[in-house]
Structures are given as C-alpha cells and as structure tokens.
Amino acid sequence: MGSTESGASTPTSPLDATGKAAEKAAKENAKALKERAEEISLVRAAEQESLERDVFDPKKPDAPILIDEIEEVGVSVNNDKVIIRTIADIEDMTYGVGNTYTFKQGVKYSVPRDLANYLERLGYIWQA
C-alpha cells in the first residue's frame, strides 16, 4: 500500500483533462505573479531613487524641477527658496493670497523660505 501526496506536487493523471488544465494554469499564474513582483520591485526602486534625487514645486507636483547640484534638505536654492521635505501629506494648503500647495510625505520641494519657516513652526518639516 502506497501513500499519495496532495497538492501541487501530485502528478496529474493523463486522463484528467481538468486536472491538467488546472496544473497548466497554476504554472502560468506562478510565472505571471513572479514577473509582476519583479516589476513592482523595479517601480519601488525607481520611486525611492526619485525621492532621493528629484525636487518638486508643490504648486505643480507632477514633474520634478531642474536644480543643479542641490540635494540636501534645508539647502538654499537661491535667496528666497529652500528645499524641504514634509513629514506628512498636506493637500491644497493655502498660504498667502491665491497660493495653494500640495505636499507628499518625504518628497523634496523647492518652496519660498517664509513658507518653509511657517511649516517648520507647525512641525511639518522633516528634520534630517
């Protein structure tokens, strides 16, 4: 008397068409899941690299702005702008007349120095 194993490692009878189809689908699904996991890993790595490298304008957060050799948070970009990171998401914040800003946590932004000071007083600036 032999024992039989259950699960994916059990051979499928050549006469079991449903079992063969299920086995084939499971193998294809496993391959697709592995490819998707690798794709997600690459996307996450690209997002992390962007967080470290790119600087955004909170009024137009869809595309990074070009700043030469400025990487550190708190570094002055010019006399009236600094680079900041917020510790939380802030959506549609109004500062001044007609100025609406949106910030995502951990993303670098180039903002006016007075706005950076205001956010720091409120405790929203990421301290390195």
Contacts in CASP RR format, 6 or more apart in sequence:
PFRMAT RR
TARGET T0000
AUTHOR 0000-0000-0000
METHOD contacts of the structure
MODEL  1
MGSTESGASTPTSPLDATGKAAEKAAKENAKALKERAEEISLVRAAEQES
LERDVFDPKKPDAPILIDEIEEVGVSVNNDKVIIRTIADIEDMTYGVGNT
YTFKQGVKYSVPRDLANYLERLGYIWQA
4 10 0 8 1.000
8 23 0 8 1.000
8 26 0 8 1.000
12 19 0 8 1.000
12 20 0 8 1.000
12 22 0 8 1.000
12 23 0 8 1.000
13 19 0 8 1.000
14 20 0 8 1.000
50 64 0 8 1.000
51 106 0 8 1.000
51 107 0 8 1.000
51 108 0 8 1.000
52 71 0 8 1.000
53 71 0 8 1.000
54 64 0 8 1.000
54 107 0 8 1.000
54 108 0 8 1.000
55 64 0 8 1.000
55 65 0 8 1.000
55 67 0 8 1.000
55 70 0 8 1.000
55 83 0 8 1.000
55 108 0 8 1.000
55 109 0 8 1.000
55 110 0 8 1.000
56 63 0 8 1.000
56 64 0 8 1.000
56 65 0 8 1.000
56 107 0 8 1.000
56 108 0 8 1.000
56 109 0 8 1.000
56 110 0 8 1.000
57 65 0 8 1.000
57 109 0 8 1.000
57 110 0 8 1.000
58 101 0 8 1.000
58 102 0 8 1.000
58 103 0 8 1.000
58 109 0 8 1.000
58 111 0 8 1.000
59 99 0 8 1.000
59 100 0 8 1.000
59 101 0 8 1.000
61 102 0 8 1.000
61 103 0 8 1.000
61 104 0 8 1.000
61 107 0 8 1.000
65 110 0 8 1.000
67 77 0 8 1.000
67 83 0 8 1.000
67 110 0 8 1.000
70 77 0 8 1.000
70 83 0 8 1.000
72 83 0 8 1.000
72 128 0 8 1.000
73 83 0 8 1.000
73 84 0 8 1.000
73 85 0 8 1.000
73 108 0 8 1.000
73 126 0 8 1.000
73 128 0 8 1.000
74 82 0 8 1.000
74 83 0 8 1.000
74 84 0 8 1.000
74 116 0 8 1.000
75 82 0 8 1.000
75 83 0 8 1.000
76 82 0 8 1.000
76 113 0 8 1.000
77 83 0 8 1.000
77 110 0 8 1.000
80 112 0 8 1.000
80 113 0 8 1.000
81 110 0 8 1.000
81 111 0 8 1.000
81 112 0 8 1.000
81 113 0 8 1.000
82 110 0 8 1.000
82 111 0 8 1.000
82 113 0 8 1.000
82 116 0 8 1.000
83 108 0 8 1.000
83 109 0 8 1.000
83 110 0 8 1.000
84 108 0 8 1.000
84 109 0 8 1.000
84 111 0 8 1.000
84 116 0 8 1.000
84 119 0 8 1.000
84 125 0 8 1.000
84 126 0 8 1.000
85 105 0 8 1.000
85 106 0 8 1.000
85 107 0 8 1.000
85 108 0 8 1.000
85 109 0 8 1.000
85 125 0 8 1.000
85 126 0 8 1.000
86 103 0 8 1.000
86 104 0 8 1.000
86 105 0 8 1.000
86 106 0 8 1.000
86 107 0 8 1.000
86 109 0 8 1.000
86 119 0 8 1.000
86 124 0 8 1.000
86 125 0 8 1.000
86 126 0 8 1.000
87 105 0 8 1.000
87 106 0 8 1.000
87 123 0 8 1.000
87 124 0 8 1.000
87 125 0 8 1.000
87 126 0 8 1.000
88 105 0 8 1.000
88 124 0 8 1.000
89 103 0 8 1.000
89 104 0 8 1.000
89 105 0 8 1.000
90 101 0 8 1.000
90 102 0 8 1.000
90 103 0 8 1.000
90 124 0 8 1.000
91 102 0 8 1.000
92 100 0 8 1.000
92 101 0 8 1.000
92 102 0 8 1.000
93 100 0 8 1.000
93 101 0 8 1.000
93 102 0 8 1.000
93 103 0 8 1.000
94 100 0 8 1.000
94 101 0 8 1.000
95 101 0 8 1.000
95 115 0 8 1.000
95 118 0 8 1.000
101 111 0 8 1.000
101 115 0 8 1.000
103 109 0 8 1.000
103 124 0 8 1.000
106 126 0 8 1.000
111 119 0 8 1.000
116 125 0 8 1.000
119 125 0 8 1.000
END
